[in-house]
Amino acid sequence: MVHQLDSRLSMAHFYVAFAAIFVGGLFGLLQALVRSEMITLPPSMNYYQILTAHGILMAIVFTTFFIFGFMYASVARTTGSLSNMARKSGWIGFIIMTVGVILTVVMILANEATVLYTFYAPLQANPLFYIALALIIIGTYFASFAIIKQYADWRKANPGQRSPLIAFMAVATLVLWLIATIGVVIAVVFQFIPWSLGWVDEINVVLSRTLFWYFGHPLVYFWLLPAYMAWYVIVPKVIKGKIFSDSLARLAFLLFILFSIPVGFHHQLLESGISHGWKFLQVVLTFAVIVPSLMTAFALFATFEISGRARGGRGLFGWFKKLPWRDVRFFAPFAGMVIFIPAGAGGIINASNQMNQVIHNTIWVTGHFHLTVGATVAITFFGISYWLIPHLKGRVMTERVNDLGIYQTVIWVFGMLIMSGAMHFSGLLGNPRRTQVTSYNGHEVASQWGAYEVGMAVGGSFLFISLILYIILMINLSFFAPKGNEEFPIAEASENAQETPKILENWKVWIGIAFALILFAYTIPIMDMIQHSPPGSKGFKFW
Amino acid sequence: MHIHKFEKIWLILGTVTLVAFLSTIGIQAFTSPDHAPPSDLTTIEPEEVETTAPFDEPGLKKVGENEYELVMILQSFGFTPGEVEIPQGAKVKFIVTSIDVVHGFEVAGTNINMMVTPGHINSMTYTFDEKGSFLILCNEYCGIGHHYMSAELEVK
């Protein structure tokens, strides 16, 4: 059981997450309808403004708040009730983050920050927008402290013991987050805030973009790793199986830390100001992340097969039928995993040095991250919330909610496949991303994109229907479902697994290697950007 | 650390494939100059673009037998020049920069695609083997008129 005081902390995060996904999702639908020229927005609102809000609410607010809600609950479940200090730090973090979110949204709605969620210089937003973003990140530092402190206390109280896997994974995710945010914090504090306040006249654009992407790529792993926590630790218990290998799971998370940070240049492959050799080095490091991904795929499907066979599945694929398909706690994360296969393949294409040339900044990329974050991560989070919300609120998920949850997942998957499929195909034809309308005065090249735009709108509509159902179910599970005890499933490691090597929990070693890799991949190019810095840019407000 | 036999095989296969693919990409990128992503290191003062060569005379310049340089300035929300005509089979070196914010330079349906950041010049080369009307567009958000930012390239 999660202690009531800790439940309250988790739930506060979930409420913000649900509000964010609802408003963000509505904006998403509006965009799809505007782009396909089915509706026009009222003059008080512009497309790029709601695009900015959609990006921030979905990719930053929903994910971050959901992740911390899930982490607090997981750590409290496995290491015991949070210490007073940890809980207090958690609440301080929550308040700072929420203030940051509200301020961000206000600035966007006031049309003071229509710079999209990547806020590329030299488009210049109101300084309060950058300060608000900084607040969100500072809030997460208090939250991270709370979880890491809880984990450290547990280890001190249980010397020599292997820490609970899910707590270890939460800490690994936060280590990644803390190292990655260094880049964006430097950019926001030392570049964007002084520049937007007028203290300095000019900004080094390439440097700001490099610092952004130093953070921007690991950010996607910050979203993904909590989904992996559920796949590795929660799902095996739901299917009455065991964790395939505790030590490999830990190693996979450590490798994700090492290989997701020193790779930001693969987002800047088509950019001037960074030499080709350094780009290629980071492409190679990017691809190294495939190794822990393959480890994960193997471990998960091994768990499924072992569990399916234990239930009497025979033959090469008989075990597959024995899995609990009618249980949303399994079905939703499983759908997420399956979608991650094409999503990951698309990611490999995006990062492939000269292949990037074909799809860079086309709507293919938008399709890609709607498969990864919008489908894989989001669906897994849905799957978590179906049991975690009632668990935290002392209620139960009824069979009816379970069934509706399966429908909700199916509609989401269906909508995402249509929308994202259309984005991928039309992206290959050159259809650009982040563009309000793509008719280009009826140019013949652009005319072939029209049907795909309609496809995106249809897919987006299904997604919104699924989202409404989800929000209704979450309100039900929070306030109206019958009282009772919903299980918080935590699997155990297989008894065949061998003792986990001590080195896997030696953080100094892994953080040290991470920094060495980062210095190797970034030091010279960044020195170069500063020494041979291009002339700076003054700010522009083109909206 | 103990690793299951099948998992070992799976990881070895995966890693070998990975090395093979990366080698292919690497060899291509470093041996044939047209296959490297655009990575021009030349800097320029964004506020003085129009008085700095070659941008003081934007447009198409013939530099050899069916070889051209196309110098273009990008600014919200247009390209200078906005219309270009080249003969079939022309090898064109695009030389571009921005005088304000970040733009994208994409010729839809081709591999011509590069980021154009203020303070830097970017460049790449492409050969147009087929006739037709090509659409040049900006694929990085540059303000409220971003979706109007385009130019036409006619291959005759």
Boltz contact constraints between the chains, C-beta under 6 A:
constraints:
  - contact:
      token1: [A, 116]
      token2: [B, 141]
      max_distance: 6.0
  - contact:
      token1: [A, 120]
      token2: [B, 102]
      max_distance: 6.0
  - contact:
      token1: [A, 122]
      token2: [B, 101]
      max_distance: 6.0
  - contact:
      token1: [A, 123]
      token2: [B, 101]
      max_distance: 6.0
  - contact:
      token1: [A, 205]
      token2: [B, 117]
      max_distance: 6.0
  - contact:
      token1: [A, 205]
      token2: [B, 118]
      max_distance: 6.0
  - contact:
      token1: [A, 205]
      token2: [B, 119]
      max_distance: 6.0
  - contact:
      token1: [A, 247]
      token2: [B, 1]
      max_distance: 6.0
  - contact:
      token1: [A, 269]
      token2: [B, 37]
      max_distance: 6.0
  - contact:
      token1: [A, 270]
      token2: [B, 37]
      max_distance: 6.0
  - contact:
      token1: [A, 270]
      token2: [B, 38]
      max_distance: 6.0
  - contact:
      token1: [A, 270]
      token2: [B, 113]
      max_distance: 6.0
  - contact:
      token1: [A, 270]
      token2: [B, 114]
      max_distance: 6.0
  - contact:
      token1: [A, 270]
      token2: [B, 115]
      max_distance: 6.0
  - contact:
      token1: [A, 271]
      token2: [B, 115]
      max_distance: 6.0
  - contact:
      token1: [A, 272]
      token2: [B, 40]
      max_distance: 6.0
  - contact:
      token1: [A, 272]
      token2: [B, 120]
      max_distance: 6.0
  - contact:
      token1: [A, 272]
      token2: [B, 122]
      max_distance: 6.0
  - contact:
      token1: [A, 273]
      token2: [B, 120]
      max_distance: 6.0
  - contact:
      token1: [A, 275]
      token2: [B, 39]
      max_distance: 6.0
  - contact:
      token1: [A, 276]
      token2: [B, 36]
      max_distance: 6.0
  - contact:
      token1: [A, 276]
      token2: [B, 39]
      max_distance: 6.0
  - contact:
      token1: [A, 284]
      token2: [B, 22]
      max_distance: 6.0
  - contact:
      token1: [A, 287]
      token2: [B, 18]
      max_distance: 6.0
  - contact:
      token1: [A, 287]
      token2: [B, 22]
      max_distance: 6.0
  - contact:
      token1: [A, 290]
      token2: [B, 18]
      max_distance: 6.0
  - contact:
      token1: [A, 294]
      token2: [B, 11]
      max_distance: 6.0
  - contact:
      token1: [A, 294]
      token2: [B, 14]
      max_distance: 6.0
  - contact:
      token1: [A, 298]
      token2: [B, 7]
      max_distance: 6.0
  - contact:
      token1: [A, 298]
      token2: [B, 10]
      max_distance: 6.0
  - contact:
      token1: [A, 352]
      token2: [B, 25]
      max_distance: 6.0
  - contact:
      token1: [A, 353]
      token2: [B, 25]
      max_distance: 6.0
  - contact:
      token1: [A, 353]
      token2: [B, 29]
      max_distance: 6.0
  - contact:
      token1: [A, 354]
      token2: [B, 29]
      max_distance: 6.0
  - contact:
      token1: [A, 354]
      token2: [B, 35]
      max_distance: 6.0
  - contact:
      token1: [A, 354]
      token2: [B, 37]
      max_distance: 6.0
  - contact:
      token1: [A, 357]
      token2: [B, 111]
      max_distance: 6.0
  - contact:
      token1: [A, 357]
      token2: [B, 113]
      max_distance: 6.0
  - contact:
      token1: [A, 358]
      token2: [B, 111]
      max_distance: 6.0
  - contact:
      token1: [A, 360]
      token2: [B, 113]
      max_distance: 6.0
  - contact:
      token1: [A, 361]
      token2: [B, 104]
      max_distance: 6.0
  - contact:
      token1: [A, 361]
      token2: [B, 139]
      max_distance: 6.0
  - contact:
      token1: [A, 361]
      token2: [B, 140]
      max_distance: 6.0
  - contact:
      token1: [A, 430]
      token2: [B, 108]
      max_distance: 6.0
  - contact:
      token1: [A, 430]
      token2: [B, 109]
      max_distance: 6.0
  - contact:
      token1: [A, 432]
      token2: [B, 137]
      max_distance: 6.0
  - contact:
      token1: [A, 432]
      token2: [B, 139]
      max_distance: 6.0
  - contact:
      token1: [A, 434]
      token2: [B, 141]
      max_distance: 6.0
  - contact:
      token1: [A, 435]
      token2: [B, 147]
      max_distance: 6.0
  - contact:
      token1: [A, 436]
      token2: [B, 147]
      max_distance: 6.0
  - contact:
      token1: [A, 437]
      token2: [B, 147]
      max_distance: 6.0
  - contact:
      token1: [A, 440]
      token2: [B, 135]
      max_distance: 6.0
  - contact:
      token1: [A, 440]
      token2: [B, 150]
      max_distance: 6.0
  - contact:
      token1: [A, 443]
      token2: [B, 135]
      max_distance: 6.0
  - contact:
      token1: [A, 445]
      token2: [B, 108]
      max_distance: 6.0
  - contact:
      token1: [A, 445]
      token2: [B, 109]
      max_distance: 6.0
  - contact:
      token1: [A, 445]
      token2: [B, 135]
      max_distance: 6.0
  - contact:
      token1: [A, 498]
      token2: [B, 2]
      max_distance: 6.0
  - contact:
      token1: [A, 501]
      token2: [B, 1]
      max_distance: 6.0
  - contact:
      token1: [A, 534]
      token2: [B, 43]
      max_distance: 6.0
  - contact:
      token1: [A, 534]
      token2: [B, 119]
      max_distance: 6.0
  - contact:
      token1: [A, 534]
      token2: [B, 120]
      max_distance: 6.0
  - contact:
      token1: [A, 535]
      token2: [B, 45]
      max_distance: 6.0
  - contact:
      token1: [A, 535]
      token2: [B, 119]
      max_distance: 6.0
  - contact:
      token1: [A, 537]
      token2: [B, 46]
      max_distance: 6.0
  - contact:
      token1: [A, 537]
      token2: [B, 118]
      max_distance: 6.0
  - contact:
      token1: [A, 540]
      token2: [B, 100]
      max_distance: 6.0
  - contact:
      token1: [A, 540]
      token2: [B, 101]
      max_distance: 6.0
  - contact:
      token1: [A, 542]
      token2: [B, 76]
      max_distance: 6.0
  - contact:
      token1: [A, 542]
      token2: [B, 143]
      max_distance: 6.0
  - contact:
      token1: [A, 543]
      token2: [B, 143]
      max_distance: 6.0
  - contact:
      token1: [A, 543]
      token2: [B, 144]
      max_distance: 6.0
